[in-house]
Amino acid sequence: MSNISDLIEQYLKKLLEESLEDYIEIQRSKVASYFNCVPSQINYVLTTRFSTGHGYIVESRRGGGGFIRIVKLPLDHRVNLVLGICNMIGESISRADAIGLINRLQEEELITQREKRLMCSVIESKLQYLEIPVHNQLRALLLKAMVTAVLKE
């Protein structure tokens, strides 16, 4: 059985799929009410499952008519695709964001399930002798190298 975070993520991704645009606008309180959870649970899902590293931009506008806009970054255009993904990765990337990006690449059918497993294996490897900032920098370098190798035309 899925946990509430998984259900919220699936729901938001389904809304994005059904949207005619590459974005959706939601109200945190309405989604929380729909799932009978606290609004901070929606925040948790947005920050852990819809970050830039996962291929999304989350914008919010506060106030009476406030909303949260989730923008799905396009990954299906091969023109400058590798450069765009490498820019998205940046100089440092967390394990969670790296795994999220790899999952997104596979969801968009830019990489195969086998390539996903190989990339995740590299990203999840424990380099315990390195401190975390160095870990994240090395992870970014490795991920950029893998993305470049796999997505080259």
LOLO-731658 format. One record per atom (N, C-alpha, C): residue number from 0; residue in three letters; atom name; x, z, y. Coordinates in nm, 3 decimals, padded with zeros to 5 digits. Atoms other than C-alpha are relative to their C-alpha. Layout:
residues N
PT NUM ALA CA X Z Y;
...
This chain:
residues 153
PT 0 MET N 00.084 00.000 -00.118;
PT 0 MET CA 00.000 00.000 00.000;
PT 0 MET C 00.089 00.000 00.124;
PT 1 SER N -00.076 00.011 -00.123;
PT 1 SER CA 00.128 -00.086 00.345;
PT 1 SER C -00.024 00.121 00.089;
PT 2 ASN N 00.021 -00.109 -00.096;
PT 2 ASN CA 00.185 00.177 00.610;
PT 2 ASN C -00.062 -00.057 00.127;
PT 3 ILE N 00.072 00.042 -00.121;
PT 3 ILE CA 00.012 00.164 00.948;
PT 3 ILE C 00.085 -00.095 00.086;
PT 4 SER N -00.087 00.088 -00.079;
PT 4 SER CA 00.314 00.005 01.120;
PT 4 SER C 00.000 -00.141 -00.056;
PT 5 ASP N 00.004 00.132 00.063;
PT 5 ASP CA 00.315 -00.280 00.868;
PT 5 ASP C -00.133 -00.071 00.029;
PT 6 LEU N 00.133 00.058 -00.026;
PT 6 LEU CA -00.059 -00.334 00.917;
PT 6 LEU C -00.012 -00.048 00.145;
PT 7 ILE N 00.004 00.039 -00.142;
PT 7 ILE CA -00.025 -00.341 01.296;
PT 7 ILE C 00.085 -00.124 00.022;
PT 8 GLU N -00.088 00.117 -00.012;
PT 8 GLU CA 00.268 -00.584 01.270;
PT 8 GLU C -00.069 -00.125 -00.054;
PT 9 GLN N 00.069 00.114 00.060;
PT 9 GLN CA 00.071 -00.814 01.038;
PT 9 GLN C -00.115 -00.047 00.089;
PT 10 TYR N 00.112 00.033 -00.088;
PT 10 TYR CA -00.229 -00.800 01.270;
PT 10 TYR C 00.048 -00.076 00.123;
PT 11 LEU N -00.051 00.066 -00.121;
PT 11 LEU CA -00.026 -00.891 01.579;
PT 11 LEU C 00.059 -00.137 -00.033;
PT 12 LYS N -00.054 00.130 00.040;
PT 12 LYS CA 00.156 -01.171 01.395;
PT 12 LYS C -00.112 -00.099 -00.032;
PT 13 LYS N 00.115 00.087 00.028;
PT 13 LYS CA -00.179 -01.308 01.277;
PT 13 LYS C -00.062 -00.049 00.131;
PT 14 LEU N 00.052 00.040 -00.131;
PT 14 LEU CA -00.305 -01.306 01.636;
PT 14 LEU C 00.089 -00.106 00.063;
PT 15 LEU N -00.094 00.099 -00.054;
PT 15 LEU CA 00.009 -01.494 01.742;
PT 15 LEU C -00.015 -00.135 -00.070;
PT 16 GLU N 00.019 00.123 00.078;
PT 16 GLU CA -00.042 -01.748 01.463;
PT 16 GLU C -00.124 -00.076 00.044;
PT 17 GLU N 00.128 00.060 -00.035;
PT 17 GLU CA -00.400 -01.809 01.567;
PT 17 GLU C -00.008 -00.041 00.147;
PT 18 SER N 00.000 00.029 -00.142;
PT 18 SER CA -00.315 -01.830 01.937;
PT 18 SER C 00.038 -00.145 00.026;
PT 19 LEU N -00.034 00.136 -00.038;
PT 19 LEU CA -00.308 -02.171 02.101;
PT 19 LEU C 00.130 -00.004 00.080;
PT 20 GLU N -00.123 -00.014 -00.078;
PT 20 GLU CA -00.015 -02.048 02.309;
PT 20 GLU C 00.106 00.066 -00.088;
PT 21 ASP N -00.105 -00.072 00.070;
PT 21 ASP CA 00.317 -01.895 02.204;
PT 21 ASP C 00.000 00.147 00.039;
PT 22 TYR N 00.009 -00.140 -00.039;
PT 22 TYR CA 00.194 -01.558 02.326;
PT 22 TYR C -00.142 00.051 -00.018;
PT 23 ILE N 00.131 -00.065 00.000;
PT 23 ILE CA -00.089 -01.309 02.307;
PT 23 ILE C 00.005 00.112 00.103;
PT 24 GLU N 00.011 -00.114 -00.090;
PT 24 GLU CA -00.210 -01.045 02.549;
PT 24 GLU C -00.095 00.099 -00.065;
PT 25 ILE N 00.080 -00.104 00.064;
PT 25 ILE CA -00.338 -00.719 02.409;
PT 25 ILE C -00.005 00.122 00.091;
PT 26 GLN N 00.003 -00.130 -00.066;
PT 26 GLN CA -00.441 -00.380 02.539;
PT 26 GLN C 00.033 00.103 -00.107;
PT 27 ARG N -00.052 -00.098 00.095;
PT 27 ARG CA -00.253 -00.102 02.367;
PT 27 ARG C -00.110 00.093 -00.050;
PT 28 SER N 00.105 -00.095 00.038;
PT 28 SER CA -00.552 00.133 02.369;
PT 28 SER C -00.102 -00.063 -00.094;
PT 29 LYS N 00.096 00.068 00.087;
PT 29 LYS CA -00.782 -00.126 02.209;
PT 29 LYS C 00.056 -00.020 -00.140;
PT 30 VAL N -00.062 00.018 00.132;
PT 30 VAL CA -00.535 -00.201 01.929;
PT 30 VAL C 00.010 00.135 -00.070;
PT 31 ALA N -00.008 -00.135 00.058;
PT 31 ALA CA -00.482 00.172 01.875;
PT 31 ALA C -00.137 00.043 -00.051;
PT 32 SER N 00.135 -00.034 00.041;
PT 32 SER CA -00.857 00.220 01.859;
PT 32 SER C -00.039 -00.077 -00.128;
PT 33 TYR N 00.029 00.085 00.116;
PT 33 TYR CA -00.890 -00.069 01.610;
PT 33 TYR C 00.061 00.059 -00.127;
PT 34 PHE N -00.071 -00.055 00.116;
PT 34 PHE CA -00.635 00.097 01.379;
PT 34 PHE C -00.018 00.152 -00.013;
PT 35 ASN N 00.023 -00.144 00.001;
PT 35 ASN CA -00.755 00.449 01.456;
PT 35 ASN C 00.132 00.078 -00.002;
PT 36 CYS N -00.130 -00.067 -00.011;
PT 36 CYS CA -00.406 00.559 01.560;
PT 36 CYS C 00.026 00.031 00.148;
PT 37 VAL N -00.036 -00.032 -00.138;
PT 37 VAL CA -00.238 00.692 01.872;
PT 37 VAL C 00.069 -00.121 00.064;
PT 38 PRO N -00.063 00.114 -00.068;
PT 38 PRO CA -00.122 00.439 02.134;
PT 38 PRO C 00.153 -00.004 -00.015;
PT 39 SER N -00.146 00.001 00.017;
PT 39 SER CA 00.240 00.549 02.086;
PT 39 SER C 00.040 -00.070 -00.130;
PT 40 GLN N -00.028 00.073 00.125;
PT 40 GLN CA 00.217 00.400 01.734;
PT 40 GLN C 00.013 -00.150 00.030;
PT 41 ILE N -00.009 00.140 -00.041;
PT 41 ILE CA 00.159 00.061 01.897;
PT 41 ILE C 00.134 -00.024 00.068;
PT 42 ASN N -00.132 00.011 -00.065;
PT 42 ASN CA 00.465 00.119 02.117;
PT 42 ASN C 00.111 -00.006 -00.103;
PT 43 TYR N -00.100 -00.003 00.105;
PT 43 TYR CA 00.668 00.201 01.807;
PT 43 TYR C 00.011 -00.136 -00.068;
PT 44 VAL N 00.000 00.130 00.067;
PT 44 VAL CA 00.566 -00.123 01.636;
PT 44 VAL C 00.060 -00.107 00.093;
PT 45 LEU N -00.051 00.100 -00.094;
PT 45 LEU CA 00.638 -00.326 01.950;
PT 45 LEU C 00.151 00.010 00.017;
PT 46 THR N -00.144 -00.015 -00.022;
PT 46 THR CA 00.987 -00.181 01.996;
PT 46 THR C 00.081 -00.025 -00.126;
PT 47 THR N -00.077 00.017 00.124;
PT 47 THR CA 01.089 -00.193 01.629;
PT 47 THR C -00.023 -00.134 -00.070;
PT 48 ARG N 00.033 00.124 00.074;
PT 48 ARG CA 00.921 -00.515 01.511;
PT 48 ARG C -00.012 -00.124 00.089;
PT 49 PHE N 00.020 00.113 -00.092;
PT 49 PHE CA 00.883 -00.731 01.822;
PT 49 PHE C 00.105 -00.001 00.111;
PT 50 SER N -00.108 00.000 -00.098;
PT 50 SER CA 01.219 -00.700 01.998;
PT 50 SER C 00.056 -00.141 00.016;
PT 51 THR N -00.064 00.130 -00.020;
PT 51 THR CA 01.427 -00.987 02.129;
PT 51 THR C 00.076 -00.041 -00.125;
PT 52 GLY N -00.072 00.028 00.123;
PT 52 GLY CA 01.638 -00.961 01.817;
PT 52 GLY C -00.088 -00.053 -00.111;
PT 53 HIS N 00.096 00.049 00.098;
PT 53 HIS CA 01.327 -01.028 01.613;
PT 53 HIS C -00.062 -00.133 00.044;
PT 54 GLY N 00.050 00.128 -00.047;
PT 54 GLY CA 01.249 -01.335 01.823;
PT 54 GLY C -00.123 00.010 00.089;
PT 55 TYR N 00.116 -00.021 -00.086;
PT 55 TYR CA 00.992 -01.192 02.064;
PT 55 TYR C 00.044 00.061 00.133;
PT 56 ILE N -00.015 -00.069 -00.127;
PT 56 ILE CA 00.970 -01.083 02.424;
PT 56 ILE C -00.130 00.075 00.023;
PT 57 VAL N 00.118 -00.081 -00.026;
PT 57 VAL CA 00.732 -00.800 02.507;
PT 57 VAL C 00.002 00.038 00.147;
PT 58 GLU N 00.015 -00.031 -00.141;
PT 58 GLU CA 00.613 -00.770 02.865;
PT 58 GLU C -00.123 00.089 00.015;
PT 59 SER N 00.119 -00.082 -00.020;
PT 59 SER CA 00.376 -00.507 02.996;
PT 59 SER C -00.032 00.010 00.148;
PT 60 ARG N 00.049 -00.021 -00.135;
PT 60 ARG CA 00.167 -00.463 03.306;
PT 60 ARG C -00.091 00.122 -00.006;
PT 61 ARG N 00.075 -00.126 00.001;
PT 61 ARG CA 00.036 -00.118 03.378;
PT 61 ARG C -00.114 -00.006 00.101;
PT 62 GLY N 00.111 -00.009 -00.095;
PT 62 GLY CA -00.278 -00.021 03.562;
PT 62 GLY C -00.132 -00.025 -00.069;
PT 63 GLY N 00.136 00.016 00.052;
PT 63 GLY CA -00.653 -00.066 03.522;
PT 63 GLY C -00.019 -00.122 -00.085;
PT 64 GLY N 00.014 00.124 00.077;
PT 64 GLY CA -00.633 -00.425 03.404;
PT 64 GLY C 00.127 -00.030 -00.075;
PT 65 GLY N -00.131 00.018 00.064;
PT 65 GLY CA -00.300 -00.370 03.233;
PT 65 GLY C -00.010 -00.061 -00.138;
PT 66 PHE N -00.005 00.063 00.131;
PT 66 PHE CA -00.197 -00.555 02.924;
PT 66 PHE C 00.144 -00.003 -00.049;
PT 67 ILE N -00.130 00.024 00.060;
PT 67 ILE CA 00.092 -00.614 02.690;
PT 67 ILE C -00.001 -00.143 -00.047;
PT 68 ARG N -00.013 00.140 00.042;
PT 68 ARG CA 00.203 -00.972 02.644;
PT 68 ARG C 00.114 -00.008 -00.100;
PT 69 ILE N -00.102 00.022 00.102;
PT 69 ILE CA 00.391 -01.061 02.327;
PT 69 ILE C 00.025 -00.150 -00.006;
PT 70 VAL N -00.038 00.140 -00.004;
PT 70 VAL CA 00.576 -01.390 02.357;
PT 70 VAL C 00.088 -00.029 -00.121;
PT 71 LYS N -00.079 00.042 00.115;
PT 71 LYS CA 00.704 -01.558 02.044;
PT 71 LYS C 00.099 -00.105 00.047;
PT 72 LEU N -00.102 00.093 -00.045;
PT 72 LEU CA 01.033 -01.723 02.127;
PT 72 LEU C 00.006 -00.118 -00.096;
PT 73 PRO N 00.000 00.117 00.089;
PT 73 PRO CA 01.038 -02.079 01.993;
PT 73 PRO C 00.134 -00.014 -00.072;
PT 74 LEU N -00.121 00.021 00.080;
PT 74 LEU CA 01.285 -02.128 01.710;
PT 74 LEU C -00.007 -00.132 -00.077;
PT 75 ASP N 00.016 00.121 00.080;
PT 75 ASP CA 01.157 -02.457 01.575;
PT 75 ASP C 00.063 -00.124 00.063;
PT 76 HIS N -00.063 00.113 -00.064;
PT 76 HIS CA 01.340 -02.684 01.819;
PT 76 HIS C 00.149 00.005 -00.030;
PT 77 ARG N -00.141 00.002 00.039;
PT 77 ARG CA 01.680 -02.782 01.681;
PT 77 ARG C 00.093 -00.022 00.119;
PT 78 VAL N -00.082 00.024 -00.117;
PT 78 VAL CA 01.802 -02.883 02.026;
PT 78 VAL C 00.044 00.135 00.056;
PT 79 ASN N -00.060 -00.124 -00.050;
PT 79 ASN CA 02.031 -02.602 02.136;
PT 79 ASN C -00.046 00.124 -00.078;
PT 80 LEU N 00.049 -00.111 00.080;
PT 80 LEU CA 01.887 -02.387 01.858;
PT 80 LEU C 00.110 00.102 -00.028;
PT 81 VAL N -00.109 -00.092 00.034;
PT 81 VAL CA 02.218 -02.239 01.747;
PT 81 VAL C 00.046 00.076 00.124;
PT 82 LEU N -00.044 -00.064 -00.124;
PT 82 LEU CA 02.324 -02.171 02.105;
PT 82 LEU C -00.102 00.104 00.046;
PT 83 GLY N 00.104 -00.094 -00.041;
PT 83 GLY CA 01.992 -02.007 02.185;
PT 83 GLY C -00.002 00.125 -00.086;
PT 84 ILE N -00.001 -00.117 00.089;
PT 84 ILE CA 02.006 -01.781 01.880;
PT 84 ILE C 00.124 00.084 00.024;
PT 85 CYS N -00.123 -00.075 -00.027;
PT 85 CYS CA 02.367 -01.688 01.949;
PT 85 CYS C -00.010 00.077 00.131;
PT 86 ASN N 00.022 -00.073 -00.126;
PT 86 ASN CA 02.272 -01.598 02.306;
PT 86 ASN C -00.094 00.118 -00.022;
PT 87 MET N 00.095 -00.106 00.031;
PT 87 MET CA 01.984 -01.393 02.168;
PT 87 MET C 00.073 00.116 -00.069;
PT 88 ILE N -00.075 -00.103 00.072;
PT 88 ILE CA 02.225 -01.206 01.939;
PT 88 ILE C 00.088 00.078 00.097;
PT 89 GLY N -00.085 -00.067 -00.097;
PT 89 GLY CA 02.463 -01.132 02.225;
PT 89 GLY C 00.131 00.047 -00.059;
PT 90 GLU N -00.131 -00.051 00.042;
PT 90 GLU CA 02.788 -00.941 02.194;
PT 90 GLU C -00.013 00.111 -00.104;
PT 91 SER N 00.022 -00.114 00.088;
PT 91 SER CA 02.634 -00.660 01.989;
PT 91 SER C -00.144 -00.004 -00.046;
PT 92 ILE N 00.137 -00.001 00.051;
PT 92 ILE CA 02.328 -00.627 01.766;
PT 92 ILE C -00.014 00.112 -00.102;
PT 93 SER N 00.026 -00.108 00.096;
PT 93 SER CA 02.176 -00.337 01.575;
PT 93 SER C -00.034 -00.061 -00.136;
PT 94 ARG N 00.035 00.044 00.136;
PT 94 ARG CA 02.117 -00.359 01.202;
PT 94 ARG C -00.146 -00.044 -00.004;
PT 95 ALA N 00.143 00.030 00.003;
PT 95 ALA CA 01.739 -00.353 01.255;
PT 95 ALA C -00.031 -00.132 00.070;
PT 96 ASP N 00.024 00.125 -00.071;
PT 96 ASP CA 01.746 -00.636 01.512;
PT 96 ASP C 00.057 -00.119 -00.078;
PT 97 ALA N -00.060 00.108 00.079;
PT 97 ALA CA 01.977 -00.843 01.291;
PT 97 ALA C -00.090 -00.037 -00.117;
PT 98 ILE N 00.089 00.025 00.114;
PT 98 ILE CA 01.750 -00.804 00.989;
PT 98 ILE C -00.130 -00.065 00.050;
PT 99 GLY N 00.121 00.059 -00.057;
PT 99 GLY CA 01.449 -00.882 01.208;
PT 99 GLY C 00.017 -00.147 00.034;
PT 100 LEU N -00.027 00.140 -00.034;
PT 100 LEU CA 01.608 -01.203 01.334;
PT 100 LEU C 00.011 -00.084 -00.126;
PT 101 ILE N -00.014 00.073 00.127;
PT 101 ILE CA 01.702 -01.309 00.981;
PT 101 ILE C -00.138 -00.021 -00.063;
PT 102 ASN N 00.136 00.015 00.054;
PT 102 ASN CA 01.345 -01.242 00.866;
PT 102 ASN C -00.078 -00.107 00.076;
PT 103 ARG N 00.069 00.100 -00.083;
PT 103 ARG CA 01.213 -01.450 01.156;
PT 103 ARG C 00.049 -00.141 -00.032;
PT 104 LEU N -00.054 00.132 00.035;
PT 104 LEU CA 01.446 -01.739 01.069;
PT 104 LEU C -00.060 -00.049 -00.131;
PT 105 GLN N 00.058 00.038 00.128;
PT 105 GLN CA 01.310 -01.735 00.716;
PT 105 GLN C -00.150 -00.026 00.014;
PT 106 GLU N 00.143 00.021 -00.024;
PT 106 GLU CA 00.947 -01.701 00.833;
PT 106 GLU C -00.025 -00.137 00.061;
PT 107 GLU N 00.013 00.130 -00.067;
PT 107 GLU CA 00.999 -02.009 01.050;
PT 107 GLU C 00.055 -00.114 -00.086;
PT 108 GLU N -00.053 00.097 00.097;
PT 108 GLU CA 01.150 -02.186 00.745;
PT 108 GLU C 00.124 -00.072 00.052;
PT 109 LEU N -00.127 00.055 -00.046;
PT 109 LEU CA 01.480 -02.242 00.923;
PT 109 LEU C 00.111 00.032 -00.098;
PT 110 ILE N -00.093 -00.033 00.108;
PT 110 ILE CA 01.664 -02.073 00.637;
PT 110 ILE C -00.082 00.025 -00.127;
PT 111 THR N 00.067 -00.021 00.128;
PT 111 THR CA 01.580 -02.041 00.268;
PT 111 THR C 00.000 00.149 -00.034;
PT 112 GLN N 00.004 -00.139 00.047;
PT 112 GLN CA 01.499 -01.719 00.086;
PT 112 GLN C 00.139 00.042 -00.048;
PT 113 ARG N -00.135 -00.029 00.050;
PT 113 ARG CA 01.844 -01.738 -00.076;
PT 113 ARG C 00.096 00.026 00.116;
PT 114 GLU N -00.084 -00.020 -00.119;
PT 114 GLU CA 02.017 -01.777 00.261;
PT 114 GLU C -00.032 00.132 00.067;
PT 115 LYS N 00.042 -00.128 -00.059;
PT 115 LYS CA 01.815 -01.484 00.391;
PT 115 LYS C 00.064 00.116 -00.076;
PT 116 ARG N -00.058 -00.109 00.080;
PT 116 ARG CA 01.931 -01.264 00.101;
PT 116 ARG C 00.150 00.012 00.024;
PT 117 LEU N -00.144 -00.002 -00.023;
PT 117 LEU CA 02.293 -01.363 00.155;
PT 117 LEU C 00.033 00.058 00.138;
PT 118 MET N -00.024 -00.048 -00.136;
PT 118 MET CA 02.277 -01.302 00.530;
PT 118 MET C -00.029 00.150 00.011;
PT 119 CYS N 00.034 -00.144 -00.004;
PT 119 CYS CA 02.104 -00.965 00.485;
PT 119 CYS C 00.106 00.082 -00.073;
PT 120 SER N -00.104 -00.070 00.073;
PT 120 SER CA 02.366 -00.866 00.230;
PT 120 SER C 00.122 00.025 00.087;
PT 121 VAL N -00.115 -00.016 -00.090;
PT 121 VAL CA 02.642 -00.925 00.484;
PT 121 VAL C -00.032 00.099 00.110;
PT 122 ILE N 00.040 -00.086 -00.112;
PT 122 ILE CA 02.453 -00.751 00.765;
PT 122 ILE C -00.016 00.145 -00.045;
PT 123 GLU N 00.025 -00.136 00.047;
PT 123 GLU CA 02.362 -00.449 00.552;
PT 123 GLU C 00.123 00.067 -00.060;
PT 124 SER N -00.120 -00.061 00.059;
PT 124 SER CA 02.716 -00.394 00.420;
PT 124 SER C 00.046 00.117 00.085;
PT 125 LYS N -00.044 -00.122 -00.068;
PT 125 LYS CA 02.851 -00.055 00.507;
PT 125 LYS C 00.149 -00.010 00.032;
PT 126 LEU N -00.139 00.000 -00.046;
PT 126 LEU CA 03.170 -00.059 00.711;
PT 126 LEU C 00.026 00.138 00.058;
PT 127 GLN N 00.001 -00.139 -00.042;
PT 127 GLN CA 03.200 00.317 00.725;
PT 127 GLN C 00.122 00.041 00.080;
PT 128 TYR N -00.120 -00.038 -00.075;
PT 128 TYR CA 03.549 00.322 00.870;
PT 128 TYR C -00.006 -00.044 00.146;
PT 129 LEU N 00.017 00.044 -00.138;
PT 129 LEU CA 03.421 00.163 01.191;
PT 129 LEU C -00.103 00.086 00.071;
PT 130 GLU N 00.100 -00.071 -00.079;
PT 130 GLU CA 03.237 00.341 01.469;
PT 130 GLU C -00.117 -00.093 00.029;
PT 131 ILE N 00.123 00.078 -00.016;
PT 131 ILE CA 02.881 00.226 01.546;
PT 131 ILE C 00.012 -00.111 00.104;
PT 132 PRO N -00.008 00.113 -00.095;
PT 132 PRO CA 02.955 00.024 01.865;
PT 132 PRO C 00.081 -00.117 -00.057;
PT 133 VAL N -00.082 00.105 00.062;
PT 133 VAL CA 03.226 -00.167 01.675;
PT 133 VAL C -00.078 -00.065 -00.113;
PT 134 HIS N 00.088 00.049 00.106;
PT 134 HIS CA 02.986 -00.202 01.383;
PT 134 HIS C -00.095 -00.107 00.054;
PT 135 ASN N 00.098 00.091 -00.060;
PT 135 ASN CA 02.726 -00.366 01.608;
PT 135 ASN C 00.065 -00.127 00.054;
PT 136 GLN N -00.073 00.117 -00.049;
PT 136 GLN CA 02.986 -00.597 01.762;
PT 136 GLN C 00.042 -00.091 -00.116;
PT 137 LEU N -00.039 00.078 00.117;
PT 137 LEU CA 03.118 -00.705 01.422;
PT 137 LEU C -00.121 -00.067 -00.063;
PT 138 ARG N 00.125 00.055 00.054;
PT 138 ARG CA 02.761 -00.754 01.299;
PT 138 ARG C -00.043 -00.123 00.081;
PT 139 ALA N 00.037 00.113 -00.085;
PT 139 ALA CA 02.693 -00.983 01.597;
PT 139 ALA C 00.089 -00.121 -00.029;
PT 140 LEU N -00.093 00.110 00.030;
PT 140 LEU CA 03.005 -01.191 01.525;
PT 140 LEU C -00.032 -00.063 -00.135;
PT 141 LEU N 00.032 00.051 00.133;
PT 141 LEU CA 02.916 -01.223 01.156;
PT 141 LEU C -00.132 -00.077 00.000;
PT 142 LEU N 00.130 00.066 -00.004;
PT 142 LEU CA 02.555 -01.311 01.229;
PT 142 LEU C 00.009 -00.135 00.072;
PT 143 LYS N -00.018 00.127 -00.072;
PT 143 LYS CA 02.656 -01.577 01.483;
PT 143 LYS C 00.068 -00.103 -00.090;
PT 144 ALA N -00.071 00.092 00.089;
PT 144 ALA CA 02.897 -01.728 01.231;
PT 144 ALA C -00.092 -00.054 -00.109;
PT 145 MET N 00.091 00.042 00.105;
PT 145 MET CA 02.631 -01.737 00.959;
PT 145 MET C -00.107 -00.095 00.055;
PT 146 VAL N 00.103 00.086 -00.060;
PT 146 VAL CA 02.363 -01.883 01.188;
PT 146 VAL C 00.058 -00.137 00.031;
PT 147 THR N -00.064 00.127 -00.033;
PT 147 THR CA 02.604 -02.149 01.309;
PT 147 THR C 00.024 -00.084 -00.125;
PT 148 ALA N -00.029 00.073 00.125;
PT 148 ALA CA 02.706 -02.244 00.953;
PT 148 ALA C -00.128 -00.053 -00.066;
PT 149 VAL N 00.123 00.037 00.069;
PT 149 VAL CA 02.350 -02.253 00.816;
PT 149 VAL C -00.084 -00.101 00.077;
PT 150 LEU N 00.090 00.084 -00.079;
PT 150 LEU CA 02.172 -02.425 01.105;
PT 150 LEU C 00.065 -00.126 00.056;
PT 151 LYS N -00.064 00.124 -00.046;
PT 151 LYS CA 02.429 -02.693 01.181;
PT 151 LYS C -00.068 -00.119 -00.063;
PT 152 GLU N 00.065 00.120 00.056;
PT 152 GLU CA 02.278 -03.036 01.139;
PT 152 GLU C 00.102 -00.089 -00.065;
